[in-house]
Amino acid sequence: MFMLNDKPISPDSAFTTANGIQYPANWIRLASPEERAAIGITEVPDPVRADDRYYWDGDINNPKLLDDREEVDENGQPMYVKVLDNSDPANPMMVDSDKRLVTKGLKSNTIAQIKQTAGSMLAQTDWMVVRAAEGIKPAPADVLAKREAIRAASNANEAAVLACTTVAELAALQMTWPAE
């Protein structure tokens, strides 16, 4: 990123210096570092963009919701999930259900991903467990041990997520799974 008078400038746009000298588009790209420095242009590293999975618009100062939140209206009253009421077919309408409206936070979403990953890993050997449950053929010990390791890793990953108190902690968390 290029800066002139503490303001970012695009290397592909024309610009004017404080003393009124105009420079054409692409001049910054074509000029040497010495030529840029002579008119006060400095190059600074681009800011590191925060992970969009955890922060809005890549802004480290704008984290997404960590924990679930029960929503309330502008008067502080609880909000409920809307459902279609067809009791009068001529006049169907949306009405409140008895279920609170909840915005899921990063922890809930991450735990759902952990459960999905564990389920996918376990699904590969489910048929062996079903076969054993039906008394056809016992599941191999190594398969049962692997399934237990997957469940243990899933539980440990979920516990690690629940222990996070900040979005930064959750973003830094590394999930561990048994090797294939």
N, C-alpha and C positions, 0 to 999 in steps of 0.2 A: 504494500500500500504506500502511496506517495502522499506527502503532506507539504503544503505551502502555507505559511503563516498559521500553523497549527490547525489547518483545515484539510481534510482529505480531498485529493483531486484525482480524477480519472486519467489514466495514461492514454485513453482514447478520445479525450475531449479537449477542445480548445480551451485556453485559460488566459487570464490577464493577471499580471503581477501587480503589487501594490503601487508601483511607480507608473502603471498604465501601459506597459509593454505587453502586446498580445502575442501569444504563441499558438500555432496551429495544432489540430488534433494529431496525435501520434508523436509529437515532438518529444515527449517524455521518453517514449520507447526508443527513439532514434538517438537521443542525446546520451553522451557519456556521463558516468557518475560525477565527473568533475564539472561538466557543463550544468548539470542539474544543481549541484551544490553551489555553483557560482550565483545562481539566482534565488537560492534559499529553499530549493526543493530537497526534502529528505525522504529516505525510504525507511519505513518501519515495518516490522513483521505484521502480517495480517493477524487480527485478534483470533484467538482460538475459539472456535464455535463449540458451545456446549452441546451435548448429545440431545437431539430432539426427542428422544424417547423419555427424557426426564425433565427437560426445560422447554418452555414456550419460546419459539423463534430462536433457539440456540443461545438464549441469554441466561447466563449463570445466575443472574439476579431475578429471574422469573421462573422459579421451579413449578412443576406441575403438582397437583394435589397428592400428598403422600398417603393419607388415611381416607377411608370412606367418609362421606359427609351426607347426613340427612338434610335434604333441602327444605328451606322455609320461604314463604312469600315475603313481599315487601313489608308486611305487618308482623313478621316473625312467627306466623302461623305455619304449622307443618304442611308440607305438600304431599300429595298422594298420586300414585300412578293412575292415569286416566284409562278407562275402559269404555267400550261401546255398549250403550244400553239400547237394546232393540225391543224393549217391552212394548213400545208403541211403534210398529213398523212404519207408520206414516210419518213419524217424527223421531228418527234415531238421534241420539245425542251422546256426547262424551261426558262421563261422570267420574267422580273420584272412586277408586277402589278402596279397600281397607289396607292396601300395601303402601308403606311409606316410600316416597321417591328418594332414592339414594344415588349419589354420584360416586362411582367406584374410584378409589385412589390407586396410586402406583403399586402399593403393597398388594391389594386384591388382584390387580391385573397380573402382577408378577407371579403370585401364587397360582393363579389359574394357568399361566404358562408352564410353571413347574409341574403341575398336575397333568397337563396335556403331554409334556415331554415324558414323564414317567409312564403314563398310560400307553404312549406309543412304543416305548421300550418294552413294556410288559406284554403288549399285544403280540409281539413276535413269538412268544412262547405260551400264550394262553391255551392254544390247542393241546399242548402237552399236559397242562394242569387239568383241563376238562377231560382228556382221555384218562388220566389217573383217577379223577373223581368218579368216573363212570366204571372204574374197576377194570379197564382194558389193559393198561400197561402203566407201571409207575413212571413218574417223571424222573429224569436223571438228576442225581444229586447236584451236579455242577449247575444245572438249569435252576434248580430250587435255590441254590446259594446265590446265583446271579440275580434272581428275582428279589431275594431278600436284600441284597446290596442296593438294588434300584430303589426299593421302598425306603431303605435307611437313608440313602442319599437324598431322596425327595423330602423326607422328614427333616433332615439337617438343613437343606436349602430353604425350606419353608420357615424353619426356626430362625435362620439367619436373616431372612427378609423381615420377619416380625420384630426382630431385635433392632432393626434400623430406626433411628429417631430423626434422620434428616434425609432429604433427597440425595445429597452428596454421598452419604453412606450407602444408600441403595444403589446409586450409579456405580460406585466402586466395587460393589459386591461381585465376586466371582463364583458362579455356580459350579459345583463339582458333581460328576457322574462317574459311575464305574466304566472302565474301558470296555469297548465292544468285545 
